[in-house]
């Protein structure tokens, strides 16, 4: 299998796969997940109407939905950071994937 990293990066940047990251962000700040999910749904709808993606919205647009959004939201939306945060055993974080590959190599 040949991975086309550049194409993957472009594809994941131009979609809404990072929407869950926003809900997790708000939930970590104390917003009930159901409410966070509703806020994120409204932000995705706004993006669709404007023809843009979540990372393209201004901080003001985020704050108009909830004042808990801060400048760090753009780091949260970064696809590489989103993957790296998944550090639980078997997660998709780079360190976990490397560990699973090494385990697989030794068991072969």
C-alpha positions in Angstrom: 0.0 0.0 0.0 1.3 3.4 -0.9 0.2 6.3 1.2 -0.2 9.7 -0.5 0.4 11.9 2.5 -0.1 15.2 0.7 -3.4 14.1 -0.8 -4.6 12.8 2.5 -3.7 16.0 4.3 -5.6 18.1 1.6 -8.6 15.8 1.8 -8.9 15.8 5.5 -8.5 19.6 5.6 -11.4 20.1 3.3 -14.2 18.2 5.1 -16.0 18.3 8.5 -14.3 15.2 10.0 -12.9 17.5 12.7 -16.4 18.5 13.9 -16.3 16.1 16.8 -13.1 17.8 18.0 -15.1 20.9 18.5 -17.7 19.1 20.6 -15.0 17.5 22.7 -13.4 20.9 23.1 -16.6 22.5 24.5 -17.3 19.4 26.6 -13.9 19.7 28.2 -14.8 23.3 29.1 -17.9 22.2 30.9 -20.5 22.4 28.2 -22.9 19.4 28.3 -22.1 17.2 25.3 -25.6 17.4 23.9 -25.4 21.2 23.9 -21.9 21.1 22.4 -23.1 18.9 19.6 -25.9 21.3 18.8 -23.5 24.2 18.7 -21.2 22.4 16.4 -24.1 21.4 14.2 -24.9 25.1 13.8 -21.3 25.9 13.0 -21.2 23.2 10.3 -24.4 24.5 8.8 -22.9 28.0 8.8 -19.9 26.7 6.9 -22.0 24.9 4.4 -24.0 28.1 3.7 -20.8 30.1 3.4 -19.0 27.5 1.3 -16.1 27.1 3.8 -14.8 24.8 6.5 -14.5 25.0 10.3 -10.9 26.2 10.3 -12.0 29.0 8.0 -14.4 30.6 10.4 -13.3 33.6 12.4 -12.9 33.5 16.1 -15.8 35.9 16.3 -18.0 33.4 14.5 -17.1 30.8 17.1 -17.6 33.2 20.0 -21.1 34.2 18.6 -22.1 30.6 19.3 -20.3 30.2 22.6 -18.0 32.5 24.5 -15.8 29.6 25.7 -14.2 29.3 22.2 -10.7 30.8 22.3 -7.8 31.2 19.8 -6.6 27.6 20.6 -9.6 26.3 18.7 -7.5 26.4 15.5 -5.0 24.0 17.1 -7.8 21.7 18.0 -9.1 21.7 14.5 -5.7 20.8 13.0 -6.1 17.3 11.7 -2.6 16.2 12.8 -3.2 17.4 16.3 -6.6 15.7 16.3 -5.0 12.4 15.5 -2.2 12.8 18.0 -4.7 13.4 20.9 -5.9 9.8 20.5 -3.4 8.3 22.8 -5.4 5.5 24.5 -4.3 1.9 23.9 -5.1 1.1 20.3 -5.8 4.7 19.5 -5.0 6.5 16.2 -2.3 8.7 17.7 1.1 8.3 16.1 2.7 6.9 19.2 0.0 4.3 19.6 0.2 3.3 15.9 4.0 2.9 16.1 3.6 0.8 19.2 1.0 -1.5 17.6 3.3 -1.9 14.5 6.2 -2.9 16.7 4.0 -5.4 18.6 2.8 -6.9 15.2 6.4 -7.2 14.0 7.5 -9.1 17.1 4.5 -11.5 16.9 5.2 -12.4 13.3 
